[in-house]
């Protein structure tokens, strides 16, 4: 994830699961950081439920309109993942406008299980707990 070092973050998006009643689970979910030069990093829990998966791309909603009748019924009954721009939200706004100084990985058994993104005035810590990506943002 050295590609992030030196980049200034311009947008923070979270992808949360929204249940059938429309209520998002904001305690976990993907996080996407977009830099001012267009670079995007997407972080999520890995398929093994223990590691952090990192991809250089924006999150794409697999359930965009037009939906098939089958997919519409699935979403109605089970809910779906939905992206939220959190750039101006409390806890996330301090990330925007900051430059990434360093990225520190925590490894266990050849897997990345923790990740700290150090910025000018704050840091973003990522870890997977019980198959869910947890994000903590702290001011320096």
Rosetta blueprint (number, residue, H / E / L):
1 X L
2 X H
3 X H
4 X H
5 X L
6 X L
7 X L
8 X E
9 X E
10 X E
11 X E
12 X E
13 X E
14 X E
15 X E
16 X E
17 X E
18 X E
19 X L
20 X L
21 X L
22 X L
23 X L
24 X E
25 X E
26 X E
27 X E
28 X E
29 X E
30 X E
31 X E
32 X E
33 X E
34 X E
35 X E
36 X L
37 X L
38 X L
39 X L
40 X E
41 X E
42 X E
43 X E
44 X E
45 X E
46 X L
47 X L
48 X L
49 X L
50 X L
51 X L
52 X E
53 X E
54 X E
55 X E
56 X L
57 X L
58 X L
59 X L
60 X L
61 X L
62 X L
63 X L
64 X L
65 X L
66 X L
67 X L
68 X L
69 X H
70 X H
71 X H
72 X H
73 X H
74 X H
75 X H
76 X H
77 X H
78 X H
79 X L
80 X E
81 X E
82 X E
83 X E
84 X E
85 X E
86 X L
87 X L
88 X L
89 X L
90 X L
91 X L
92 X L
93 X L
94 X L
95 X L
96 X L
97 X L
98 X L
99 X E
100 X E
101 X E
102 X E
103 X E
104 X E
105 X E
106 X E
107 X E
108 X E
109 X L
110 X L
111 X E
112 X E
113 X E
114 X E
115 X E
116 X E
117 X E
118 X E
119 X E
120 X L
121 X L
122 X E
123 X E
124 X E
125 X E
126 X E
127 X E
128 X E
129 X E
130 X L
131 X L
132 X E
133 X E
134 X E
135 X E
136 X E
137 X E
138 X E
139 X E
140 X L
